[in-house]
């Protein structure tokens, strides 16, 4: 299927590692020009080189998106270098474990800037170009905003906010023909996930336990599977889809857990 993304300029925040890396690769493979925004220049450049070696096109921009001014500057740089924006994938974030009992105001607000505020700011600064292109926004969110997780109040709140912004923007931007959707992530084995699970006393056993509870095939969702859905939602092939929270999770959130071991 031709997703008609050739030469479309798509911003991907946190686009050099984990799920963002997969999104950048899939979009480049579809012919899009990927604007990778990330805090680590070495990671950004390494992925961009890989994309270009495979025949793809893109640019990289170093930015710490937890800083509001950096969000504006990053988007301005994309526009200055590429002349347009056709899509935005808000993906950057971290499950930083700021809980209710063990957190505080400063850490909570810091986490919201890491995980939610820049979603708003990147979309805000890209909006004038998205209005010209009738582009699309995809927000990457987490099941924690729906299910809770424990000891992660800020991250859960941020993801609840991401979900709410997806619906709110879909309504506000109807008049411009801009579609806004979200892909909800449950269990996907990324470098960040690996780092977390290695902090546990018995990582292999815990990983097996988690996978056993994922109904479809008792395995984790791959970053590429998430990226494929993102590409579809950005494309004209999903031209009448907006305001949706799309769960790409092997049935993890909504199906009866008893099915996993059936």
SULZITA-V760174 format. One record per residue. RES is the residue in three letters. PHI is phi in degrees with one decimal (999 if undefined). Layout:
# SULZITA-V760174
RES:PHI / RES:PHI
This chain:
# SULZITA-V760174
UNK:999 / UNK:-82.8 / UNK:-80.7 / UNK:58.1 / UNK:-102.4 / UNK:-57.6 / UNK:64.7 / UNK:-77.4 / UNK:-90.6 / UNK:-124.4 / UNK:-81.1 / UNK:-126.0 / UNK:-80.8 / UNK:58.8 / UNK:-85.1 / UNK:-107.3 / UNK:-137.4 / UNK:61.0 / UNK:-62.8 / UNK:-61.2 / UNK:-60.6 / UNK:-62.4 / UNK:-62.7 / UNK:-59.7 / UNK:-65.7 / UNK:-64.0 / UNK:-63.8 / UNK:-63.2 / UNK:-64.8 / UNK:-87.8 / UNK:95.4 / UNK:-72.0 / UNK:-96.7 / UNK:-94.8 / UNK:-102.1 / UNK:-83.7 / UNK:-113.0 / UNK:-158.1 / UNK:-80.4 / UNK:-105.6 / UNK:-62.4 / UNK:-62.7 / UNK:-64.3 / UNK:-57.8 / UNK:-67.9 / UNK:-64.5 / UNK:-68.6 / UNK:-60.4 / UNK:-62.1 / UNK:-64.7 / UNK:-63.6 / UNK:-67.6 / UNK:-63.6 / UNK:-84.9 / UNK:96.1 / UNK:-89.7 / UNK:-130.5 / UNK:179.8 / UNK:-137.0 / UNK:-129.0 / UNK:-133.9 / UNK:-87.4 / UNK:-156.9 / UNK:-96.5 / UNK:-70.7 / UNK:-67.5 / UNK:-98.1 / UNK:-51.6 / UNK:-62.9 / UNK:-68.2 / UNK:-63.9 / UNK:-62.5 / UNK:-64.1 / UNK:-62.5 / UNK:-66.3 / UNK:-60.7 / UNK:-65.9 / UNK:-58.3 / UNK:-65.8 / UNK:-64.1 / UNK:-85.9 / UNK:-115.4 / UNK:82.8 / UNK:-167.9 / UNK:-138.7 / UNK:-107.0 / UNK:-160.4 / UNK:-129.9 / UNK:-114.0 / UNK:-84.5 / UNK:-132.1 / UNK:-62.3 / UNK:167.7 / UNK:-151.8 / UNK:-81.7 / UNK:-98.8 / UNK:65.1 / UNK:-90.9 / UNK:-92.1 / UNK:-77.3 / UNK:-73.0 / UNK:-107.9 / UNK:-107.5 / UNK:-155.5 / UNK:-57.2 / UNK:-61.9 / UNK:-67.2 / UNK:-62.5 / UNK:-67.8 / UNK:-60.8 / UNK:-66.3 / UNK:-62.3 / UNK:-68.4 / UNK:-70.1 / UNK:-121.2 / UNK:-132.9 / UNK:-58.9 / UNK:-69.7 / UNK:-58.9 / UNK:-63.3 / UNK:-66.9 / UNK:-62.4 / UNK:-64.2 / UNK:-60.2 / UNK:-75.5 / UNK:-84.9 / UNK:-57.0 / UNK:-55.9 / UNK:-74.5 / UNK:-63.9 / UNK:-65.4 / UNK:-66.8 / UNK:-93.1 / UNK:50.4 / UNK:-79.2 / UNK:-140.4 / UNK:-120.3 / UNK:-125.4 / UNK:-100.7 / UNK:-86.9 / UNK:-129.1 / UNK:-123.9 / UNK:-56.6 / UNK:-59.3 / UNK:-73.1 / UNK:-106.9 / UNK:-98.9 / UNK:73.1 / UNK:-143.4 / UNK:102.5 / UNK:59.0 / UNK:-147.3 / UNK:-54.4 / UNK:-67.0 / UNK:-66.4 / UNK:-63.0 / UNK:-62.8 / UNK:-61.2 / UNK:-73.0 / UNK:-61.2 / UNK:-65.4 / UNK:-60.2 / UNK:-64.7 / UNK:-65.6 / UNK:-63.9 / UNK:-58.6 / UNK:-70.4 / UNK:-63.1 / UNK:-67.3 / UNK:-57.8 / UNK:-71.4 / UNK:-62.4 / UNK:-97.4 / UNK:-53.1 / UNK:-65.9 / UNK:-101.5 / UNK:71.9 / UNK:-93.5 / UNK:-94.3 / UNK:-133.9 / UNK:-138.2 / UNK:-133.1 / UNK:-111.0 / UNK:-95.9 / UNK:-96.8 / UNK:-109.3 / UNK:-118.6 / UNK:-137.9 / UNK:-83.9 / UNK:-112.6 / UNK:-55.9 / UNK:-67.4 / UNK:-65.6 / UNK:-62.2 / UNK:-61.0 / UNK:-65.8 / UNK:-67.4 / UNK:-73.2 / UNK:-81.2 / UNK:-84.6 / UNK:-68.4 / UNK:-136.9 / UNK:-56.8 / UNK:-62.5 / UNK:-65.9 / UNK:-63.4 / UNK:-62.1 / UNK:-63.2 / UNK:-64.1 / UNK:-62.7 / UNK:-61.6 / UNK:-65.5 / UNK:-95.4 / UNK:-93.3 / UNK:-55.4 / UNK:-83.6 / UNK:70.4 / UNK:48.2 / UNK:-146.0 / UNK:-76.2 / UNK:-71.3 / UNK:-81.7 / UNK:-55.3 / UNK:-66.0 / UNK:-63.6 / UNK:-65.3 / UNK:-63.1 / UNK:-61.7 / UNK:-68.5 / UNK:-59.4 / UNK:-60.4 / UNK:-61.2 / UNK:-67.6 / UNK:-76.4 / UNK:-88.9 / UNK:-67.9 / UNK:-70.3 / UNK:-112.0 / UNK:-63.7 / UNK:-119.0 / UNK:-115.9 / UNK:-152.6 / UNK:73.5 / UNK:-102.9 / UNK:-102.6 / UNK:-99.4 / UNK:-91.3 / UNK:-110.0 / UNK:-149.9 / UNK:61.9 / UNK:81.7 / UNK:-59.9 / UNK:-80.5 / UNK:-104.7 / UNK:-87.6 / UNK:-60.2 / UNK:-61.3 / UNK:-62.5 / UNK:-66.4 / UNK:-61.9 / UNK:-110.5 / UNK:-73.7
